[in-house]
Amino acid sequence: MIAHVVLMKPRADLPEADRAAFLAAFERATREISTVRAVRVGRRVRFGAGYEQTPPDIDYVATIDFDDLEGLQTYLRHPAHQELGARFGQVMSLAMVYDCAFGNDNLGT
C-alpha cells in the first residue's frame, strides 16, 4: 500500500468561498479517481505534549491510500487532481507532502 500524506495549514485570511471550492475539488478528486482506496482527513490535536512545539505548525493531515505506486501516479495525473493542485496552492500557507510505502519489509536492513 502507498499512502499519500499531506500536512496542511490553510491561510489565515482564507475566504470562505475559496475554502469551499478547495473542499469540493478534494471531494471530487477522491471520489472520481478510481485508484483511491481510502481517504482520511483529521484536525491536529494539541494537549500540551512537548513535541507539539516542533515545527511545522500544521492544522490538518490528509492521507489518501492506493494499492501501489501506479495507482498514486494515476491519481496525480488525473484532471481532477490537477484542479485540486491548483486550488491547493491558493489556499495553503504551509504544506508538506510525503508518499509512504507500507508493508512487511519497510524498516529496511
Biopython code that builds the backbone (N, CA, C, O; Angstrom):
import numpy as np
from Bio.PDB.StructureBuilder import StructureBuilder

atoms = [
    (1, "MET", "N", (0.841, -1.178, 0.000)),
    (1, "MET", "CA", (0.000, 0.000, 0.000)),
    (1, "MET", "C", (0.885, 1.240, 0.000)),
    (1, "MET", "O", (1.939, 1.262, 0.635)),
    (2, "ILE", "N", (0.453, 2.257, -0.708)),
    (2, "ILE", "CA", (1.106, 3.566, -0.724)),
    (2, "ILE", "C", (0.150, 4.567, -0.096)),
    (2, "ILE", "O", (-1.020, 4.632, -0.472)),
    (3, "ALA", "N", (0.642, 5.349, 0.861)),
    (3, "ALA", "CA", (-0.151, 6.418, 1.469)),
    (3, "ALA", "C", (0.422, 7.761, 1.030)),
    (3, "ALA", "O", (1.616, 8.017, 1.180)),
    (4, "HIS", "N", (-0.423, 8.591, 0.500)),
    (4, "HIS", "CA", (-0.096, 9.971, 0.113)),
    (4, "HIS", "C", (-0.491, 10.809, 1.329)),
    (4, "HIS", "O", (-1.678, 10.984, 1.602)),
    (5, "VAL", "N", (0.493, 11.325, 2.056)),
    (5, "VAL", "CA", (0.271, 12.016, 3.325)),
    (5, "VAL", "C", (0.499, 13.508, 3.115)),
    (5, "VAL", "O", (1.566, 13.923, 2.665)),
    (6, "VAL", "N", (-0.504, 14.307, 3.442)),
    (6, "VAL", "CA", (-0.450, 15.745, 3.199)),
    (6, "VAL", "C", (-0.652, 16.475, 4.526)),
    (6, "VAL", "O", (-1.698, 16.337, 5.160)),
    (7, "LEU", "N", (0.345, 17.248, 4.943)),
    (7, "LEU", "CA", (0.268, 18.084, 6.137)),
    (7, "LEU", "C", (-0.087, 19.492, 5.676)),
    (7, "LEU", "O", (0.552, 20.015, 4.763)),
    (8, "MET", "N", (-1.087, 20.116, 6.284)),
    (8, "MET", "CA", (-1.608, 21.374, 5.750)),
    (8, "MET", "C", (-1.871, 22.416, 6.821)),
    (8, "MET", "O", (-2.257, 22.100, 7.947)),
    (9, "LYS", "N", (-1.655, 23.657, 6.444)),
    (9, "LYS", "CA", (-2.066, 24.813, 7.241)),
    (9, "LYS", "C", (-2.699, 25.810, 6.271)),
    (9, "LYS", "O", (-1.993, 26.447, 5.489)),
    (10, "PRO", "N", (-4.025, 25.949, 6.318)),
    (10, "PRO", "CA", (-4.688, 26.914, 5.433)),
    (10, "PRO", "C", (-4.290, 28.350, 5.787)),
    (10, "PRO", "O", (-3.922, 28.649, 6.923)),
    (11, "ARG", "N", (-4.372, 29.213, 4.799)),
    (11, "ARG", "CA", (-4.101, 30.635, 5.021)),
    (11, "ARG", "C", (-5.055, 31.178, 6.077)),
    (11, "ARG", "O", (-6.231, 30.815, 6.106)),
    (12, "ALA", "N", (-4.553, 32.037, 6.930)),
    (12, "ALA", "CA", (-5.382, 32.637, 7.989)),
    (12, "ALA", "C", (-6.478, 33.530, 7.404)),
    (12, "ALA", "O", (-7.561, 33.644, 7.977)),
    (13, "ASP", "N", (-6.197, 34.160, 6.269)),
    (13, "ASP", "CA", (-7.150, 35.081, 5.648)),
    (13, "ASP", "C", (-7.966, 34.427, 4.536)),
    (13, "ASP", "O", (-8.465, 35.115, 3.646)),
    (14, "LEU", "N", (-8.103, 33.113, 4.583)),
    (14, "LEU", "CA", (-8.765, 32.371, 3.523)),
    (14, "LEU", "C", (-10.263, 32.689, 3.468)),
    (14, "LEU", "O", (-10.985, 32.450, 4.436)),
    (15, "PRO", "N", (-10.731, 33.228, 2.330)),
    (15, "PRO", "CA", (-12.167, 33.487, 2.187)),
    (15, "PRO", "C", (-12.958, 32.171, 2.178)),
    (15, "PRO", "O", (-12.470, 31.150, 1.692)),
    (16, "GLU", "N", (-14.157, 32.204, 2.709)),
    (16, "GLU", "CA", (-14.987, 31.011, 2.789)),
    (16, "GLU", "C", (-15.249, 30.411, 1.407)),
    (16, "GLU", "O", (-15.309, 29.189, 1.272)),
    (17, "ALA", "N", (-15.404, 31.237, 0.394)),
    (17, "ALA", "CA", (-15.656, 30.730, -0.959)),
    (17, "ALA", "C", (-14.469, 29.915, -1.468)),
    (17, "ALA", "O", (-14.664, 28.884, -2.112)),
    (18, "ASP", "N", (-13.247, 30.358, -1.190)),
    (18, "ASP", "CA", (-12.057, 29.618, -1.602)),
    (18, "ASP", "C", (-11.939, 28.301, -0.844)),
    (18, "ASP", "O", (-11.558, 27.276, -1.409)),
    (19, "ARG", "N", (-12.269, 28.345, 0.432)),
    (19, "ARG", "CA", (-12.249, 27.120, 1.254)),
    (19, "ARG", "C", (-13.246, 26.100, 0.702)),
    (19, "ARG", "O", (-12.921, 24.922, 0.553)),
    (20, "ALA", "N", (-14.441, 26.555, 0.404)),
    (20, "ALA", "CA", (-15.482, 25.673, -0.115)),
    (20, "ALA", "C", (-15.083, 25.091, -1.471)),
    (20, "ALA", "O", (-15.330, 23.914, -1.733)),
    (21, "ALA", "N", (-14.475, 25.897, -2.330)),
    (21, "ALA", "CA", (-14.045, 25.421, -3.643)),
    (21, "ALA", "C", (-12.940, 24.376, -3.509)),
    (21, "ALA", "O", (-12.923, 23.392, -4.248)),
    (22, "PHE", "N", (-12.021, 24.584, -2.574)),
    (22, "PHE", "CA", (-10.961, 23.610, -2.322)),
    (22, "PHE", "C", (-11.554, 22.288, -1.837)),
    (22, "PHE", "O", (-11.194, 21.224, -2.340)),
    (23, "LEU", "N", (-12.459, 22.354, -0.862)),
    (23, "LEU", "CA", (-13.069, 21.136, -0.336)),
    (23, "LEU", "C", (-13.854, 20.388, -1.414)),
    (23, "LEU", "O", (-13.828, 19.158, -1.461)),
    (24, "ALA", "N", (-14.541, 21.118, -2.266)),
    (24, "ALA", "CA", (-15.285, 20.486, -3.357)),
    (24, "ALA", "C", (-14.325, 19.796, -4.331)),
    (24, "ALA", "O", (-14.611, 18.696, -4.804)),
    (25, "ALA", "N", (-13.200, 20.428, -4.631)),
    (25, "ALA", "CA", (-12.205, 19.825, -5.528)),
    (25, "ALA", "C", (-11.593, 18.578, -4.892)),
    (25, "ALA", "O", (-11.359, 17.583, -5.579)),
    (26, "PHE", "N", (-11.332, 18.627, -3.579)),
    (26, "PHE", "CA", (-10.788, 17.475, -2.871)),
    (26, "PHE", "C", (-11.774, 16.309, -2.910)),
    (26, "PHE", "O", (-11.396, 15.178, -3.217)),
    (27, "GLU", "N", (-13.021, 16.587, -2.601)),
    (27, "GLU", "CA", (-14.043, 15.537, -2.613)),
    (27, "GLU", "C", (-14.220, 14.956, -4.009)),
    (27, "GLU", "O", (-14.384, 13.746, -4.161)),
    (28, "ARG", "N", (-14.188, 15.800, -5.014)),
    (28, "ARG", "CA", (-14.330, 15.327, -6.392)),
    (28, "ARG", "C", (-13.171, 14.416, -6.765)),
    (28, "ARG", "O", (-13.380, 13.331, -7.308)),
    (29, "ALA", "N", (-11.953, 14.850, -6.476)),
    (29, "ALA", "CA", (-10.775, 14.059, -6.843)),
    (29, "ALA", "C", (-10.787, 12.701, -6.155)),
    (29, "ALA", "O", (-10.541, 11.677, -6.794)),
    (30, "THR", "N", (-11.070, 12.686, -4.871)),
    (30, "THR", "CA", (-11.018, 11.417, -4.150)),
    (30, "THR", "C", (-12.198, 10.512, -4.470)),
    (30, "THR", "O", (-12.118, 9.301, -4.263)),
    (31, "ARG", "N", (-13.277, 11.070, -4.962)),
    (31, "ARG", "CA", (-14.445, 10.276, -5.350)),
    (31, "ARG", "C", (-14.316, 9.760, -6.791)),
    (31, "ARG", "O", (-14.672, 8.616, -7.073)),
    (32, "GLU", "N", (-13.812, 10.597, -7.695)),
    (32, "GLU", "CA", (-13.801, 10.250, -9.115)),
    (32, "GLU", "C", (-12.608, 9.422, -9.563)),
    (32, "GLU", "O", (-12.696, 8.710, -10.563)),
    (33, "ILE", "N", (-11.507, 9.500, -8.853)),
    (33, "ILE", "CA", (-10.301, 8.799, -9.306)),
    (33, "ILE", "C", (-10.343, 7.382, -8.736)),
    (33, "ILE", "O", (-10.276, 7.177, -7.524)),
    (34, "SER", "N", (-10.455, 6.420, -9.636)),
    (34, "SER", "CA", (-10.751, 5.040, -9.231)),
    (34, "SER", "C", (-9.638, 4.356, -8.457)),
    (34, "SER", "O", (-9.893, 3.349, -7.797)),
    (35, "THR", "N", (-8.421, 4.859, -8.512)),
    (35, "THR", "CA", (-7.322, 4.191, -7.807)),
    (35, "THR", "C", (-7.265, 4.546, -6.318)),
    (35, "THR", "O", (-6.494, 3.943, -5.572)),
    (36, "VAL", "N", (-8.070, 5.516, -5.877)),
    (36, "VAL", "CA", (-8.121, 5.879, -4.463)),
    (36, "VAL", "C", (-8.817, 4.759, -3.696)),
    (36, "VAL", "O", (-9.933, 4.369, -4.039)),
    (37, "ARG", "N", (-8.161, 4.242, -2.659)),
    (37, "ARG", "CA", (-8.718, 3.149, -1.855)),
    (37, "ARG", "C", (-9.326, 3.618, -0.542)),
    (37, "ARG", "O", (-10.332, 3.067, -0.093)),
    (38, "ALA", "N", (-8.723, 4.635, 0.080)),
    (38, "ALA", "CA", (-9.238, 5.145, 1.353)),
    (38, "ALA", "C", (-8.764, 6.572, 1.527)),
    (38, "ALA", "O", (-7.699, 6.954, 1.042)),
    (39, "VAL", "N", (-9.575, 7.358, 2.231)),
    (39, "VAL", "CA", (-9.251, 8.762, 2.490)),
    (39, "VAL", "C", (-9.557, 9.051, 3.949)),
    (39, "VAL", "O", (-10.619, 8.691, 4.456)),
    (40, "ARG", "N", (-8.623, 9.701, 4.612)),
    (40, "ARG", "CA", (-8.839, 10.161, 5.982)),
    (40, "ARG", "C", (-8.320, 11.587, 6.083)),
    (40, "ARG", "O", (-7.244, 11.905, 5.575)),
    (41, "VAL", "N", (-9.091, 12.440, 6.740)),
    (41, "VAL", "CA", (-8.679, 13.810, 6.997)),
    (41, "VAL", "C", (-8.909, 14.064, 8.472)),
    (41, "VAL", "O", (-9.973, 13.751, 9.007)),
    (42, "GLY", "N", (-7.918, 14.627, 9.122)),
    (42, "GLY", "CA", (-8.058, 14.905, 10.541)),
    (42, "GLY", "C", (-7.497, 16.263, 10.913)),
    (42, "GLY", "O", (-6.592, 16.789, 10.266)),
    (43, "ARG", "N", (-8.055, 16.803, 11.962)),
    (43, "ARG", "CA", (-7.579, 18.068, 12.516)),
    (43, "ARG", "C", (-6.561, 17.739, 13.595)),
    (43, "ARG", "O", (-6.756, 16.811, 14.379)),
    (44, "ARG", "N", (-5.487, 18.492, 13.633)),
    (44, "ARG", "CA", (-4.452, 18.267, 14.625)),
    (44, "ARG", "C", (-5.004, 18.472, 16.036)),
    (44, "ARG", "O", (-5.780, 19.396, 16.285)),
    (45, "VAL", "N", (-4.596, 17.608, 16.939)),
    (45, "VAL", "CA", (-4.992, 17.677, 18.341)),
    (45, "VAL", "C", (-3.784, 18.146, 19.141)),
    (45, "VAL", "O", (-2.686, 17.604, 19.012)),
    (46, "ARG", "N", (-4.007, 19.162, 19.967)),
    (46, "ARG", "CA", (-2.950, 19.664, 20.840)),
    (46, "ARG", "C", (-3.398, 19.485, 22.287)),
    (46, "ARG", "O", (-4.522, 19.841, 22.642)),
    (47, "PHE", "N", (-2.516, 18.932, 23.123)),
    (47, "PHE", "CA", (-2.872, 18.687, 24.516)),
    (47, "PHE", "C", (-1.710, 18.933, 25.474)),
    (47, "PHE", "O", (-1.748, 18.484, 26.619)),
    (48, "GLY", "N", (-0.672, 19.645, 25.013)),
    (48, "GLY", "CA", (0.421, 20.021, 25.889)),
    (48, "GLY", "C", (1.650, 19.136, 25.840)),
    (48, "GLY", "O", (2.558, 19.323, 26.650)),
    (49, "ALA", "N", (1.719, 18.196, 24.943)),
    (49, "ALA", "CA", (2.900, 17.345, 24.819)),
    (49, "ALA", "C", (4.082, 18.164, 24.311)),
    (49, "ALA", "O", (3.912, 19.076, 23.501)),
    (50, "GLY", "N", (5.264, 17.839, 24.785)),
    (50, "GLY", "CA", (6.461, 18.587, 24.415)),
    (50, "GLY", "C", (6.736, 18.618, 22.926)),
    (50, "GLY", "O", (7.219, 19.631, 22.419)),
    (51, "TYR", "N", (6.447, 17.548, 22.209)),
    (51, "TYR", "CA", (6.718, 17.502, 20.771)),
    (51, "TYR", "C", (5.803, 18.412, 19.966)),
    (51, "TYR", "O", (6.060, 18.635, 18.783)),
    (52, "GLU", "N", (4.755, 18.940, 20.560)),
    (52, "GLU", "CA", (3.845, 19.832, 19.836)),
    (52, "GLU", "C", (4.527, 21.134, 19.431)),
    (52, "GLU", "O", (4.030, 21.838, 18.552)),
    (53, "GLN", "N", (5.639, 21.462, 20.046)),
    (53, "GLN", "CA", (6.364, 22.691, 19.730)),
    (53, "GLN", "C", (7.269, 22.528, 18.517)),
    (53, "GLN", "O", (7.824, 23.511, 18.024)),
    (54, "THR", "N", (7.425, 21.304, 18.031)),
    (54, "THR", "CA", (8.311, 21.021, 16.910)),
    (54, "THR", "C", (7.667, 21.477, 15.602)),
    (54, "THR", "O", (6.529, 21.106, 15.314)),
    (55, "PRO", "N", (8.384, 22.278, 14.805)),
    (55, "PRO", "CA", (7.843, 22.689, 13.504)),
    (55, "PRO", "C", (7.662, 21.467, 12.608)),
    (55, "PRO", "O", (8.336, 20.460, 12.824)),
    (56, "PRO", "N", (6.794, 21.516, 11.630)),
    (56, "PRO", "CA", (5.974, 22.657, 11.241)),
    (56, "PRO", "C", (4.676, 22.722, 12.049)),
    (56, "PRO", "O", (4.226, 21.719, 12.604)),
    (57, "ASP", "N", (4.097, 23.887, 12.103)),
    (57, "ASP", "CA", (2.851, 24.104, 12.826)),
    (57, "ASP", "C", (1.684, 23.906, 11.861)),
    (57, "ASP", "O", (1.209, 24.860, 11.245)),
    (58, "ILE", "N", (1.231, 22.675, 11.736)),
    (58, "ILE", "CA", (0.159, 22.359, 10.792)),
    (58, "ILE", "C", (-1.164, 22.231, 11.534)),
    (58, "ILE", "O", (-1.194, 22.056, 12.752)),
    (59, "ASP", "N", (-2.261, 22.319, 10.780)),
    (59, "ASP", "CA", (-3.596, 22.204, 11.356)),
    (59, "ASP", "C", (-4.319, 20.922, 10.948)),
    (59, "ASP", "O", (-5.143, 20.411, 11.707)),
    (60, "TYR", "N", (-4.019, 20.394, 9.754)),
    (60, "TYR", "CA", (-4.731, 19.241, 9.225)),
    (60, "TYR", "C", (-3.762, 18.242, 8.613)),
    (60, "TYR", "O", (-2.674, 18.596, 8.160)),
    (61, "VAL", "N", (-4.188, 16.983, 8.612)),
    (61, "VAL", "CA", (-3.462, 15.917, 7.925)),
    (61, "VAL", "C", (-4.476, 15.150, 7.087)),
    (61, "VAL", "O", (-5.561, 14.812, 7.559)),
    (62, "ALA", "N", (-4.107, 14.881, 5.841)),
    (62, "ALA", "CA", (-4.919, 14.021, 4.982)),
    (62, "ALA", "C", (-4.059, 12.854, 4.541)),
    (62, "ALA", "O", (-2.888, 13.033, 4.205)),
    (63, "THR", "N", (-4.631, 11.661, 4.539)),
    (63, "THR", "CA", (-3.962, 10.509, 3.960)),
    (63, "THR", "C", (-4.885, 9.912, 2.914)),
    (63, "THR", "O", (-6.080, 9.721, 3.138)),
    (64, "ILE", "N", (-4.300, 9.628, 1.784)),
    (64, "ILE", "CA", (-5.032, 9.014, 0.678)),
    (64, "ILE", "C", (-4.273, 7.747, 0.325)),
    (64, "ILE", "O", (-3.090, 7.801, -0.012)),
    (65, "ASP", "N", (-4.947, 6.608, 0.400)),
    (65, "ASP", "CA", (-4.301, 5.316, 0.205)),
    (65, "ASP", "C", (-4.541, 4.770, -1.198)),
    (65, "ASP", "O", (-5.601, 4.956, -1.796)),
    (66, "PHE", "N", (-3.506, 4.085, -1.698)),
    (66, "PHE", "CA", (-3.518, 3.456, -3.020)),
    (66, "PHE", "C", (-2.959, 2.051, -2.889)),
    (66, "PHE", "O", (-2.189, 1.768, -1.971)),
    (67, "ASP", "N", (-3.339, 1.176, -3.797)),
    (67, "ASP", "CA", (-2.804, -0.188, -3.778)),
    (67, "ASP", "C", (-1.309, -0.203, -4.055)),
    (67, "ASP", "O", (-0.571, -0.997, -3.470)),
    (68, "ASP", "N", (-0.859, 0.682, -4.955)),
    (68, "ASP", "CA", (0.530, 0.637, -5.391)),
    (68, "ASP", "C", (0.945, 1.992, -5.968)),
    (68, "ASP", "O", (0.140, 2.918, -6.059)),
    (69, "LEU", "N", (2.204, 2.083, -6.351)),
    (69, "LEU", "CA", (2.746, 3.329, -6.889)),
    (69, "LEU", "C", (2.037, 3.734, -8.184)),
    (69, "LEU", "O", (1.821, 4.922, -8.425)),
    (70, "GLU", "N", (1.682, 2.775, -8.998)),
    (70, "GLU", "CA", (0.960, 3.083, -10.237)),
    (70, "GLU", "C", (-0.377, 3.772, -9.939)),
    (70, "GLU", "O", (-0.774, 4.692, -10.654)),
    (71, "GLY", "N", (-1.066, 3.331, -8.891)),
    (71, "GLY", "CA", (-2.329, 3.958, -8.505)),
    (71, "GLY", "C", (-2.137, 5.392, -8.072)),
    (71, "GLY", "O", (-2.939, 6.259, -8.419)),
    (72, "LEU", "N", (-1.073, 5.657, -7.311)),
    (72, "LEU", "CA", (-0.758, 7.031, -6.911)),
    (72, "LEU", "C", (-0.452, 7.886, -8.130)),
    (72, "LEU", "O", (-0.932, 9.015, -8.233)),
    (73, "GLN", "N", (0.341, 7.358, -9.052)),
    (73, "GLN", "CA", (0.699, 8.121, -10.248)),
    (73, "GLN", "C", (-0.518, 8.412, -11.109)),
    (73, "GLN", "O", (-0.611, 9.486, -11.702)),
    (74, "THR", "N", (-1.451, 7.474, -11.188)),
    (74, "THR", "CA", (-2.709, 7.710, -11.916)),
    (74, "THR", "C", (-3.469, 8.863, -11.271)),
    (74, "THR", "O", (-3.979, 9.743, -11.965)),
    (75, "TYR", "N", (-3.543, 8.857, -9.958)),
    (75, "TYR", "CA", (-4.197, 9.936, -9.203)),
    (75, "TYR", "C", (-3.550, 11.283, -9.499)),
    (75, "TYR", "O", (-4.244, 12.261, -9.778)),
    (76, "LEU", "N", (-2.225, 11.336, -9.439)),
    (76, "LEU", "CA", (-1.517, 12.603, -9.637)),
    (76, "LEU", "C", (-1.679, 13.163, -11.049)),
    (76, "LEU", "O", (-1.639, 14.379, -11.238)),
    (77, "ARG", "N", (-1.863, 12.289, -12.040)),
    (77, "ARG", "CA", (-2.010, 12.742, -13.432)),
    (77, "ARG", "C", (-3.451, 13.063, -13.823)),
    (77, "ARG", "O", (-3.686, 13.669, -14.868)),
    (78, "HIS", "N", (-4.397, 12.673, -13.013)),
    (78, "HIS", "CA", (-5.819, 12.821, -13.343)),
    (78, "HIS", "C", (-6.219, 14.303, -13.377)),
    (78, "HIS", "O", (-5.750, 15.077, -12.543)),
    (79, "PRO", "N", (-7.071, 14.710, -14.320)),
    (79, "PRO", "CA", (-7.528, 16.106, -14.382)),
    (79, "PRO", "C", (-8.166, 16.610, -13.085)),
    (79, "PRO", "O", (-8.009, 17.781, -12.739)),
    (80, "ALA", "N", (-8.877, 15.753, -12.369)),
    (80, "ALA", "CA", (-9.484, 16.183, -11.096)),
    (80, "ALA", "C", (-8.395, 16.528, -10.080)),
    (80, "ALA", "O", (-8.578, 17.439, -9.273)),
    (81, "HIS", "N", (-7.271, 15.818, -10.106)),
    (81, "HIS", "CA", (-6.171, 16.161, -9.202)),
    (81, "HIS", "C", (-5.480, 17.437, -9.659)),
    (81, "HIS", "O", (-4.991, 18.198, -8.823)),
    (82, "GLN", "N", (-5.429, 17.689, -10.948)),
    (82, "GLN", "CA", (-4.827, 18.926, -11.450)),
    (82, "GLN", "C", (-5.602, 20.133, -10.920)),
    (82, "GLN", "O", (-5.005, 21.127, -10.508)),
    (83, "GLU", "N", (-6.924, 20.043, -10.931)),
    (83, "GLU", "CA", (-7.753, 21.116, -10.376)),
    (83, "GLU", "C", (-7.498, 21.270, -8.870)),
    (83, "GLU", "O", (-7.348, 22.382, -8.364)),
    (84, "LEU", "N", (-7.454, 20.140, -8.173)),
    (84, "LEU", "CA", (-7.189, 20.172, -6.733)),
    (84, "LEU", "C", (-5.841, 20.818, -6.449)),
    (84, "LEU", "O", (-5.730, 21.639, -5.539)),
    (85, "GLY", "N", (-4.824, 20.460, -7.209)),
    (85, "GLY", "CA", (-3.493, 21.030, -7.010)),
    (85, "GLY", "C", (-3.467, 22.537, -7.195)),
    (85, "GLY", "O", (-2.797, 23.244, -6.442)),
    (86, "ALA", "N", (-4.182, 23.029, -8.180)),
    (86, "ALA", "CA", (-4.240, 24.472, -8.405)),
    (86, "ALA", "C", (-4.896, 25.179, -7.222)),
    (86, "ALA", "O", (-4.414, 26.220, -6.776)),
    (87, "ARG", "N", (-5.973, 24.626, -6.720)),
    (87, "ARG", "CA", (-6.653, 25.229, -5.566)),
    (87, "ARG", "C", (-5.812, 25.089, -4.299)),
    (87, "ARG", "O", (-5.813, 25.979, -3.448)),
    (88, "PHE", "N", (-5.100, 23.982, -4.173)),
    (88, "PHE", "CA", (-4.241, 23.741, -3.016)),
    (88, "PHE", "C", (-3.241, 24.878, -2.848)),
    (88, "PHE", "O", (-3.058, 25.395, -1.746)),
    (89, "GLY", "N", (-2.599, 25.262, -3.939)),
    (89, "GLY", "CA", (-1.623, 26.343, -3.891)),
    (89, "GLY", "C", (-2.220, 27.678, -3.493)),
    (89, "GLY", "O", (-1.522, 28.526, -2.937)),
    (90, "GLN", "N", (-3.493, 27.877, -3.768)),
    (90, "GLN", "CA", (-4.166, 29.128, -3.445)),
    (90, "GLN", "C", (-4.584, 29.220, -1.981)),
    (90, "GLN", "O", (-4.652, 30.318, -1.428)),
    (91, "VAL", "N", (-4.867, 28.078, -1.345)),
    (91, "VAL", "CA", (-5.469, 28.120, -0.013)),
    (91, "VAL", "C", (-4.517, 27.803, 1.139)),
    (91, "VAL", "O", (-4.837, 28.087, 2.293)),
    (92, "MET", "N", (-3.365, 27.226, 0.848)),
    (92, "MET", "CA", (-2.464, 26.810, 1.926)),
    (92, "MET", "C", (-1.351, 27.825, 2.178)),
    (92, "MET", "O", (-0.754, 28.358, 1.243)),
    (93, "SER", "N", (-1.086, 28.080, 3.453)),
    (93, "SER", "CA", (0.070, 28.913, 3.810)),
    (93, "SER", "C", (1.290, 28.034, 4.046)),
    (93, "SER", "O", (2.424, 28.505, 3.952)),
    (94, "LEU", "N", (1.066, 26.769, 4.350)),
    (94, "LEU", "CA", (2.147, 25.814, 4.584)),
    (94, "LEU", "C", (1.641, 24.434, 4.247)),
    (94, "LEU", "O", (0.516, 24.077, 4.596)),
    (95, "ALA", "N", (2.465, 23.653, 3.567)),
    (95, "ALA", "CA", (2.076, 22.277, 3.247)),
    (95, "ALA", "C", (3.328, 21.440, 3.054)),
    (95, "ALA", "O", (4.357, 21.918, 2.578)),
    (96, "MET", "N", (3.210, 20.195, 3.434)),
    (96, "MET", "CA", (4.257, 19.206, 3.201)),
    (96, "MET", "C", (3.561, 17.938, 2.727)),
    (96, "MET", "O", (2.513, 17.562, 3.252)),
    (97, "VAL", "N", (4.150, 17.282, 1.731)),
    (97, "VAL", "CA", (3.543, 16.088, 1.161)),
    (97, "VAL", "C", (4.580, 14.967, 1.154)),
    (97, "VAL", "O", (5.722, 15.163, 0.741)),
    (98, "TYR", "N", (4.167, 13.805, 1.614)),
    (98, "TYR", "CA", (5.034, 12.634, 1.646)),
    (98, "TYR", "C", (4.277, 11.448, 1.080)),
    (98, "TYR", "O", (3.066, 11.330, 1.268)),
    (99, "ASP", "N", (4.985, 10.573, 0.392)),
    (99, "ASP", "CA", (4.420, 9.318, -0.071)),
    (99, "ASP", "C", (5.148, 8.203, 0.661)),
    (99, "ASP", "O", (6.377, 8.142, 0.648)),
    (100, "CYS", "N", (4.386, 7.321, 1.300)),
    (100, "CYS", "CA", (4.956, 6.289, 2.171)),
    (100, "CYS", "C", (4.460, 4.914, 1.747)),
    (100, "CYS", "O", (3.273, 4.724, 1.481)),
    (101, "ALA", "N", (5.383, 3.955, 1.688)),
    (101, "ALA", "CA", (5.041, 2.572, 1.376)),
    (101, "ALA", "C", (4.848, 1.811, 2.676)),
    (101, "ALA", "O", (5.648, 1.945, 3.602)),
    (102, "PHE", "N", (3.790, 1.012, 2.749)),
    (102, "PHE", "CA", (3.512, 0.187, 3.917)),
    (102, "PHE", "C", (3.549, -1.269, 3.500)),
    (102, "PHE", "O", (2.990, -1.648, 2.471)),
    (103, "GLY", "N", (4.195, -2.061, 4.285)),
    (103, "GLY", "CA", (4.306, -3.493, 4.011)),
    (103, "GLY", "C", (5.222, -4.134, 5.022)),
    (103, "GLY", "O", (5.610, -3.499, 6.003)),
    (104, "ASN", "N", (5.569, -5.366, 4.799)),
    (104, "ASN", "CA", (6.339, -6.136, 5.758)),
    (104, "ASN", "C", (7.805, -5.774, 5.841)),
    (104, "ASN", "O", (8.402, -5.976, 6.898)),
    (105, "ASP", "N", (8.412, -5.264, 4.816)),
    (105, "ASP", "CA", (9.867, -5.033, 4.837)),
    (105, "ASP", "C", (10.231, -3.571, 4.689)),
    (105, "ASP", "O", (11.224, -3.254, 4.034)),
    (106, "ASN", "N", (9.460, -2.668, 5.277)),
    (106, "ASN", "CA", (9.698, -1.242, 5.087)),
    (106, "ASN", "C", (10.664, -0.621, 6.075)),
    (106, "ASN", "O", (11.021, 0.546, 5.918)),
    (107, "LEU", "N", (11.098, -1.355, 7.084)),
    (107, "LEU", "CA", (12.073, -0.783, 8.006)),
    (107, "LEU", "C", (13.479, -0.943, 7.469)),
    (107, "LEU", "O", (14.407, -0.314, 7.978)),
    (108, "GLY", "N", (13.657, -1.757, 6.468)),
    (108, "GLY", "CA", (14.959, -1.907, 5.837)),
    (108, "GLY", "C", (15.980, -2.551, 6.748)),
    (108, "GLY", "O", (15.862, -2.516, 7.973)),
    (109, "THR", "N", (16.974, -3.134, 6.129)),
    (109, "THR", "CA", (18.077, -3.719, 6.904)),
    (109, "THR", "C", (19.385, -3.414, 6.223)),
    (109, "THR", "O", (20.442, -3.814, 6.711)),
]
sb = StructureBuilder()
sb.init_structure("model")
sb.init_model(0)
sb.init_chain("A")
sb.init_seg("    ")
for serial, (resi, resn, name, xyz) in enumerate(atoms, 1):
    if name == "N":
        sb.init_residue(resn, " ", resi, " ")
    sb.init_atom(name, np.array(xyz, "f"), 0.0, 1.0, " ", f" {name:<3s}", serial, name[0])
structure = sb.get_structure()
